[in-house]
Amino acid sequence: MGHPATGGDRTSTDRGPPSVVSRRSGAMAPARKLTRTSLFDRSALMAFLEDGLGPKRKDAAAKHCRAILHAAVRDAEAGLDAVDLSESRLPGIPKFARDQIPERFALITTTIADCQTSKDGSTTKMVVELQDGHRVESVVMRHDKGRVTLCVSSQVGCKMGCTFCATGTLGELGNLTSGEILEQLVHANRLFNDDGTGAGPRRVSGTAHGVRNLVFMGMGEPLNNYDAVVGAIGPMTDPNAFALAPSRVTVSTVGVVPKMRRLVRDAPGVCLALSLHAPNQRLREKIVPTATAYKLPDILSALDEYLATGPKVRTMIEYCVLGGVNDTTECARELGELMRHRDVIVNLIPYNPTDVPMGHSPPKMEDVQAMCAVLTGPEFNQFTTVRHEMGQDISGACGQLALKKGPSVGNGGAGCGTGDIEDIGGVGNGAAGDDDVGLRRRVGSGGGGAAGGRRLKAEGRRSKAEVDVERSRWMWDDVALVFLLVVAFGSFAVMVASLGYHLWHMGEAGEEH
């Protein structure tokens, strides 16, 4: 992975354009002062090893760095508090590393301050306390068939100031290190053991009950903490570390154009979720203040560069539907025109009210379905879904994150709702993974790509019984078609045989004469 191997990202601050600041304050977020460095902070570990080995031994430093990280993942997920650096376990590790790493690095620098699970058991919200006292939230979502998705935070607060998101009211309080991002994954995996009961640590990396999908949709704008996010993606997708497939990692952004262009090169294969929320520049500036810095044509140009990287790259267009603001069929038609010939998934997200006054209201469900009907209709035939939120009862749904001051948990929750991108048309997955997402592939679309028709038609929220009835209808339709084909083939065979017999009989009669 292409990330800078500098002296760590503990105080990295990618601020974006000068005009983009917190709605709460025009001041830039202060650099965080950390006393301990996470062993999962690969750039810091690499810098430490290079300093000890010398500039001419970068290859050796990289080799030792990988070995130590792999051991750290296994030990952390086993519930240990420190990594085993013994010679028998890690032969060849330099003596200075064995002696100094326990003093300079910590296997886990964060703690779980609070943990809440939704009434239906599908969603668990973790409040993660950082070593400087700041808190962020991560959400673990359990899907059918044992699949688990983790929504992680990349910043404390956010400076982008989207008018519907409670996180923006906090302002930008600091960036997480790559190690702190990865520790959220460690905490999530520790919730599960081999049988998925959560009774103990997960013993085997990559088991079905561990985190399979990860989305950067929690607190913060991931691309405003670019180096740490890309630095975390490396170990996430390392087969000998956390072993997530790149296609199972999704980076969400409101549209930080320069970093979108870099992400194509630095994190190939990961998915992109673009928070668009409006189909034109005028309306977007009212909803997303940063739209004044990153214009819609520039965002779409960066999006096209991402889509051009290959057919396996999956991209979502996130569209928060606000009652009376962007919930009309006219907006849907504009969005359809905007996404025409772009192979993306449009994700309609009904606004979630929060305890923080935001000045918005949820849309009427009939308006959302009307938008969906326009997008999936014959005019646009757009790959579309209506998001069904998970974890609303614990404030774990989209846009609901805003921790109260003090030890108590307030109206928190990561900025992701239902399933991950895998649920809504993953490459090679066929139809949708969950019934409540309500998707089905359009018949006769054929081929791939924007013109070929990788499209889904949203069916709204259907009950399991309705889904079973529809599947039954499809099954009987298939049976009827096969029966008709058999009858037709049989009739043809009989006709050919009859004609052959008739010709043979005429030949025999001719010989007798």
Residue, then its C-alpha position, 0 to 999 in steps of 0.5 A: m500500500g502506498h502510504p508515507a513511512t514517516g515518523g508516525d501519524r500521531t499529530s497528522t492534520d490534513r486540513g483541506p482547503p482553508s475555507v473549510v472549517s468547523r461550523r462551531s469555530g473557525a479555529m483549526a483543530p489542535a494537535r493531539k498529544l499522546t504519550r503512548t504509541s499504538l503498535f498497530d501504527r505501522s508508520a511509527l513502527m517502521a520509523f522506529l525500526e529504520d532509525g535503529l537499523g540505519p537508512k541502508r536496511k529499509d528492506a530489513a526494517a519492512k520485513h521485521c515490521r510486517a512480522i511484528l504487526h502480524a504477531a501483534v494482530r494474533d496476540a491482540e485478538a487472543g485477548l492479550d495485553a502485550v505482544d510476544l517478541s521472543e526469539s522462538r516466536l519471532p526469530g531474527i528480530p533485532k535485539f534493540a527492537r525486543d528491548q525497546i518496543p515494550e517501552r515505546f509501544a503499547l499493544i492496545t492504547t484504547t479502552i471500551a468505555d461503554c457498550q450498548t446492544s439494540k433490542d433486536g441484537s443486530t447492532t452493538k455500539m462501542v464507545v471507545e475512549l482514547q488515551d487523551g480522554h477523547r471518545v469516539e464510537s464504533v458500531v458492529m452490525r450483525h447480518d444474516k448468515g453470521r456476517v459482521t460489519l464494523c463501522v469505524s471512526s477516523q476523527v474526533g468530531c468533524k469539520m465538514g458541517c453537513t446540516f443533517c449530521a449531529t457529528g458536525t456540531l462537535g467541530e473537529l477535535g483531532n485526528l485518530t492515528s492509524g493504530e487507533i483506527l485498527e484498535q477499533l477493529v481489534h475491539a470488535n473482533r474481541l466481541f466474538n469467539d469461534d461460535g459467535t456468542g461473544a463469550g470470549p475472544r475470537r481465536v482464529s483470524g478470518t473466521a465467519h464470526g469475526v468482522r468481514n466488512l469494514v466501513f469508514m462511516g463513523m465520526g469524521e471525514p476519512l479523507n481529512n485524515y488521509d495518511a492514517v486512514v490509508g495507513a490503517i487499510g494496509p494491515m486491514t487487507d494484509p492476508n497475514a494480519f486482519a485479512l479483509a479483502p480490499s473489496r470488503v473495505t469502504v471509504s466514505t467521503v463528502g467529496v474531498v477531491p484531491k484525496m479522492r484522486r490519491l485514493v485510487r492509487d494508494a488504496p486500490g480495490v477498496c470501495l468508495a461511498l460518496s456522500l452527495h445528498a443533492p443533485n445540483q450545486r445550488l442545493r448541495e451548498k445548502i446541505v453540505p457547506t464544503a460544496t463551496a470548496y469542492k464543486l460538483p463537476d470536480i467531484l464527478s470528475a474524481l468519481d469517474e477516475y475511480l470508476a475507471t480503475g476497473p469493474k470490481v470497484r464498487t461505488m455507492i452514492e449516499y443520498c440523505v433524504l430530507g423532508g421538504v428539501n431534497d425529497t421530490t421526484e424532480c430531485a430524483r430525475e436530476l440525480g438520475e441524469l447525473m448518474r446516467h452512464r455511471d456504474v454506481i449504487v444510489n443509496l437513499i437514506p431517510y433522515n434520522p432525527t437526533d437529540v441535537p436540533m438540526g432543523h430538518s425532519p424525516p421525509k414521508m416514506e411515500d416520497v422516498q419510494a416515489m424517488c426510488a420508482v423514478l430512479t429504477g424506472p425505465e428512464f434511468n434503470q438505476f441501481t438503487t436501494v432504500r436504506h433500512e437503518m439498524g441500531q436506531d434505538i441505541s442512536g447507532a444509525c446514520g447521522q446520529l453521532a454526538l457524544k455528550k460531555g462527561p462519562s455518560v453516553g449521549n446521542g451517539g452512533a456511527g454514521c452507518g445504518t444497515g448493511d455494507i456495500e456487500d448487501i447491495g449488489g456486491v460483485g459476484n454476489g448475485a442478488a442482495g444479501d438481506d431481504d430488508v434491503g429490498l433489491r432484485r436484479r432487473v430481468g434482461s439487463g444483461g452484460g455489465g457496466a453502466a450501459g450493460g445494466r448492472r442495475l437493481k430495482a428497489e422493492g421497498r421494505r418487504s416482509k419475509a413472507e412477501v419475499d418467499v411468495e415472490r420467490s415461489r412465483w419465480m420458481w413456478d414460472d421457471v417450472a412452467l417454462v421448462f415444461l413448455l420447452v419439454v413439450a415443444f421439443g417432444s412434439f418436434a421429435v414426434m413430427v420428425a419421426s413421423l415424417g421419417y417413417h412416412l418417407w421410408h414407407m413411400g420408399e418401400a412402396g416404390e420398390e414393390h412396384 
